[in-house]
Amino acid sequence: MASPVPSAGRIVPLVNEPNDVESHDEMTPEQKRRDQLLSAPGAVESDAAPRIEVSRHDGLTRIDIAPSAEVRPGNPYEPVAEDG
């Protein structure tokens, strides 16, 4: 009876050249984030869109929710306050 799992001698690599695939360690944090967000079944390009904006002023870091973010923190039943 044949084994349902191929033996190690029959596994063929899908990539012919080692340089064809970028190592996870060589990726930037942005590339790693995009790779992780698009790896889910049914993922689309908009899933990897930035959701926050980071700015640095006078040694302080400010993190804001991006205006284009489809999902926002907070109570979904309260109206969104306009900045300004």
N, C-alpha and C positions, 0 to 999 in steps of 0.2 A: 504494500500500500504506500503510495507516495505521500510525502509530508506536505501539508498546505503551505508551509513556510519555505521559501527557496533557501538552499544551502549557501554558505558564504562564498563558495566557489562560483556560484551562478549569478551573484549580484553584480550588475553593471552600473558604473557611475553615470549619472545623467549629464555631467559636465565633463567635457573632454580635457580642457585646459584648467589648471588650478587658478590661473589669473582671470578666468571668465567670471568668477563669483567673488564679490567683495566680502572679506571676513567681517563678522559682526564687530570685532575689536577695532577694525579700521574705519568704521562708520562714525559720522558725527552724531551728536545727540539728536539733532533734527532728523537725520536719516533713520536712526533707530526708532524714533517716535513714529515716523511715517510708515516704516516697515511693519511695526507692531500693529498700528491702527488699520492697515490695509490687508493684514493677514487673515482676518476673520472671514468666514464664509459670507458672501453677499456684501462685502465691504465695497464702498464706492469712493471715488477720489475726494468727495466733499467730507468724508469721515476724517480725513487727515488735515483738514483746514485748521489753521491756528484758532484757538479759542480765547487766548489771553494776549495782552499787550504789556510788555515789560519796559519800563523807562527808568533811567538812573539820573538823579539830579542832586548835586551837592552831597554825594556820599550816601544818599538814600535811594532805595529801590521801591518803585511803585508798580503794582500789578493790577491791571484793570481787565475786566471782561471785554473781549473784542465786540464791537458793535455788530459784526457779522455772525457771531456765535449763535447757533440755532438753539442750544441748550444753555440755560442760565441758572445760577444758583438762586435759591430763595423760594418764597411761597408762590406757586403758579397761579393762585387766585387773586393776588394783589396786582394792581397796575404797576407797570415799570415806571420809575421816576426818571424824568428827563434830566440829563446833565446840563448845566449851563447857568 
